[in-house]
Amino acid sequence: LRSLVGSEMCIRDSQPTAHSDIHSTNQSTIVGWLKNVSQVNSDTQIAKQLFYRPASVKAKDLIKAWLYHLTAHASGHKLDTLIIGLDEQYQFTHLSIDAANELLQSWFTLYAKSLTQPVAFFPQSALEYAKTQDIGKAKLKFSGGQYIGRGESEDPYIRLNFKNLDDVQQEFIQLSDDLLMPLIQQLEEIN
């Protein structure tokens, strides 16, 4: 979230779509345009928002698409968000304005907290935990390994504040559940 809590955030694209967007949650405002949005389908009255990655879909891709999806719905736009990777495709479908506002507020709360202290939110590990509810698998994602690849704990900025997941397990679980369980519940795999 590239936002300043209590002030404005501008999301701008060099080629904005016709869907301009203003959204306010308590004291936070997002102003900008939604990207990669198709025209509204005349039959369904729903547009499509597309995110493409020419590789496997990562946690950061799902979170980015989720935040755009929430912002669009909180602003009253009806659209489905598609996330297309090299070997997988997902979509988020329609949400109510109230539900989108409530879910966005959790992200604003995380952002506000992260301005004052390090928070135990690690996207790859948190998504693994939200999918499986298995802290052991989340710890493997966090620490990395031969068959898992580079873990988030190997990032020098994360390592500076968080040596292992055990020390912040309760906060990590709470943030994973609050922020990513709704994403997982809304996420549909497309064949």
Secondary structure, 3 states (H helix, E strand, C coil): CCCCCCCEEEECCCCCCCCEEEEEECCEEEEEECCCECCCCCCCCCEEEEEECCCCCCHHHHHHHHHHHHHHHHCCCCEEEEEECCCCEEEECCCCHHHHHHHHHHHHHHHHHHCCCCCCCCHHHHHHHHHHCCHHHHHHHHHEECCCEECHHHCHHHHHHCCCCHHHHHHHHHHHHHHHHHHHHHEEEEC
